[in-house]
């Protein structure tokens, strides 16, 4: 008998019933900030990790589909607890990503609706920027423009980096000195776990801000324990469901579930995220960096490896994902505009590429 997972793909009614329940709870508790902040946090925590799991954990989950789910949960959840604990002990769980975003003392409907919209887009398998969708509703035009500027630079740097790195790999593949049919699978599997842990850590440092933006900046011990407990359990649900529907974005792309490809992608993406983390403390869309990396990779392999397929097909899929991500930014700015009556769109367009 097939095991049933929470929110099975054929049971949309349960999902939409939960969405309705969340919306009702927002209307009931919106004017009680001490409760509303926890509703926003819980929704943001699950929706952000679920949507961004394609870039951080997608290849890992796919290539370890035979591994027991609870082993993956303890591994990834343990890293998450360690990173959050380090940030909290250093005085800031967001790793300074919220320095330019004020702490909310009250909430609008749109601010609390943002993670629900993200849940719906995740259900529809749309990889959108969780950073823009969750943080724009709390930010002014200049901050949004700075985030967008950094994100576009991140996409370009990731694309060029991937062209160079996988251009070298493609040449090595041509001369059969890399990606041979026979390889040390056990060794590569160990390396993949190390690479995934590295990427997962850097992603948490970049994107934890998306989750804790609803909460006080100075967290008590009890609040911190409640946060990591809730996120650890949510992580277990996500791994139990093997990433959910959006995981198909990874599994539909040929070759990226190969343990060697997955490991290299993780190391390069993790390094790029660490570089941008140290560049400045502005949040950025890690989704766009991931898509830039995949686009550059597929371009290099399709042009230089001598094998158009499967890379051209994958490049087409990456282009589709990029269109979804662009749509997500448009939605994010529209929601931010609705949430803040004093948000001037001119501040966003006029400061792109001129952020100081």
N, C-alpha and C positions, 0 to 999 in steps of 0.2 A: 504494500500500500504506500502511495506517495505521501511524504510528509507535507503537511500544510504549513505555510509560513504566514507570519502576520502580514496583513494587507496583501493578500494574494492578487496576482495581476488580473484575475478574472472577476474580482469582487470590488468593482468600483463603488458600489453603493456604500460599503463600509468606509472607504476613504472619504467620500463626499459627506457622509454623516459626521465624521470627525471634523472635517473642515467647518461644517455648520456649527458644531459644538464649540469649536475654537472661536468662531465669529461671535457667537452669543456670549461667551465668557468675556470677550473684549468689551462688548457693549455694557456688560454688567459691572466690570471692574476698572474700566478706563479711568475713572475719576478717583481711584484709590491707588496711587502710585506704588505704594509698598507691596501691593499684590500684582498690579499690572506689570511691574518690572520683571517679576518672576515668570509671568506668562510669556512676555516677549523673549526673555532669555531661553526658556525651554523650547519654544518654537524655533528661535534662531539657532540654538545649539544643534538640534537635529537636522533642520533644513540645510544649514550651511555645510555641515560635514557630509550629509547625504549627497548634496549637489557637487561638492568639490572632491568627493571620493574618487571620481573618475580620473582626476589628475594625480592624486597622491597615492591612492590605494587600488585603483582600477586594475592595473597590470598585475599587482601583487595578488589580489583576490582571484583574478582569472587564472593565473598560472599556478595557484595553489588550491585549485578547486577540490582536489582530493584530500586536502588536509582537514582535520576536524575543525569546525568553526570556532570552538572555544579556545583552541590553541592560538589561532590568529587573534582572537579577541584579547586574550591575556597579554600577548606580545604588543599589540598596538595600543591597547588600553593602558598597559604599564608605562609605555613611553609617554603617552598623553599625561598621565598623572605626574610623571617625573618632570616634564616640561612645565606644566602648570604650577607645580610646587616650586620649581626654581624661580619662575616669574613672580609668584606671590611673595616668596621670601626676599626677592630683590626689590619688592615694593610695587610691582605693576604687572598684573597678569597679561596685560595687552602688549607688553614689551614696548611701551612708549608710542604705540600706534594711534592712541586716542588723545595725544597732546593737543591737537588742533580741533578736537571735537568736544564741546562742553558736556559736562555730566547732566543728564536729563533730571529735572525735578518734577516734571509732569509729562504726560504723553498724549499725543493726538491719535485719532483713529488710524490715520495712514501709517504712523510709525509702528503701530502694533499689527497692522495688516501686512506690512512688508514681508515678514517671515512666512506668513500664510501664502502670499503670492509666490514666494520662493518654493514652498512645498508643492504648489500646483505646477509650477514650471518644471520642477524636478520629476513630478509624476508624468509629465508630458515628455520626458527625456530631453529637456533643453538645458545644455550647459551654459548657464549665465554667470555673470560676475556677482558672487555673493557679497563682495566688498561694496560695490556700487548700490546694490539693492538694499542692503541692510544699513549702510553708513550714510548714504546720501540724504536720508530723511532726517538726520541729525546735523547735517553740515551746511555751511554757507556756500555761496557760489564759488568763492575763491578756493576753498578747500576741495570742492568737487573738481574744479578745473585742475588743481594740482594733482589729484588722484588720477584724473584722466591723462594728464601729461605724462606722469610716471608710468602709467599702464601702457601707453602707446610706445614709449621708449623701451619698456620691457619686452613688448612683442617684437620690436625690431631687433633688439639685441639677441633675443632668443632665436629668432629666425636666422640671423647671420651666424650665430654660434653653431647652430645645428647644421647649416650648410657646410661650414668648415670641418666640424667634427665628423659628420657622416660622409662628407666628401672623402676624407682620409680613410674612413672605414670601407666605403664603396671600392676604393682602389685596392685596399687590402683583400676585399672579397673577390675581386677580379683575379688576383694572383693566388687565391686560395690559401692565404695566410691568416685569414680570420673568418669566423662563422663556418667552420668546417662541419660536415655532417656528423663526424665523430668528435665528441668533446667531453670534458669532465663535468657531467651534469651535476654531480654532488657538490663540487667546488663552486660552480656557478650558482647553485641554489643557496649556499651559505652566503655568497657575496650579495645575492639579491636581498636576503633578509637584512643584511647590514645596510645596503643601499636604501631599502625601503624605510628603515629606521631613521636614517639620515634625512631623507626627504620629508618624512612625516614630522620630524622635529622642526625643520626649517619652515614647513607650512604652518604648523601651530604657532610659531613665533610671528609669522606674518599675519595670519587670519584669525587668531583668537579674539582680536578686537571686534570682529564682526559678531561674535557671540556675546561678549561681556559689555557691549556698548549700552545695553539696557540697565546695567547694574551700577551701584556706587563704585567710584574709582578706588576708594579705600575700603577693602573688604575685611570683615571680622573673620576670626578663625571658624566660627560656625557657618558663616556664609560661604567661605571658601570650601569647607568640607561638603556642604550641600551641593555646590557647583560641580566639584569633581565627581561626587557620587552620581549625580544626575547624568553627567556627560559620559561617565564610564558605563552606566547601564544603557544609555542611548547608543553608545558604540557597540555594545554587545548585540543590540537589536539589529543594527545596520549590518554587522558581520554575519549574524544568523540568517539574514535575508540575502547574503552574498552581494550587497551593494544595491539591491532593488532594481527597478526598471532601467534607471539611467546607466547601469553597468553595461547595457547593450551597446552603448557608444564605444566602449573599449573592445568588447568581444566581436563587434562587426568589422573591426580594423584588422586586416591580416598582418601577422608577424609581430605585433606589439606584445602579444602574450608569450612569445618566446622568452625564456628566462634570461637569455643574454641581452636581447633587445630591451626588455623591461628593466634590467639592472642598469644599463647604460643611460637610458632615459631618466631613471630616478636620480642617478648621480649628477647628471648635467642639470636637471631641473632644480634639484636641491641646492647646488652650487650657485645657480643664478638667483634663487630666492634669497640665499644668504648674502650675496653681494648687494642686492637691492635693499635688504634689511639694513645693512650697514651704511648705505648711501645716505639715506635720511629717514626720518620717522613717519613720513607720510604713508598711509595705507595705499595699496595698489591691488589690481586684479591679478591674482595668481592664475586664474583661468586663462587669461589672455597670454601670459607667459608660456603656459603649457601648450596652447594652441599654436603659438608662434614656433615653439620647439618642434612640434609634430609636423607643421607645414614645412619648415626648413629641412627636417629629416627626410620627409617623403620626396621633396623636390630634389635633394641631393641623390637619394638612392635611385629615383626613377631616371635621372639624367646621367648618372655616372656608373651605375652598376651593370648596365646593359640589359636589364630586365624591367620593362615598363610595368608589368604586372607582377605582384599585386599593388605596387606603390602608387600608380596613377589612380587606381580605385580608392585607395586610402586617402590620397590627396584631395579627391572630390568630397569624401566624407568630412575631412578636416575643414574644407571650405564651407560646407553646410553648417558645421559646428560654429565656425566663425560668424556666419550670418545670424545664428541663434544668439551668440554672445553679443553681437552688435544690437540686436533687437532688445536684449536684456538691459543694455545701458540706456537705450531710449526709454524703456519702461521705468528704469530706476530714476532718471532725471524727471520724468513726468510725475512720478509718485512724490519725489522730493518737492517739486513745484506745488503739488496739491497739499502737501503736509505743511509747507512754510509759505505763508502769504507774502513774506518779504524777500523771497528768493528771486534774484534777478538773473534771468538766463543770459543776459549780456555779460555778466561777471564770469560766466563759465566760458563762453566762446572767446571773449577778448583776452583771457589770460592763458589759454592753451599754448604750450611751448614757451611761456614766459614766466613760469612759476619761480618765485624767489622764496 
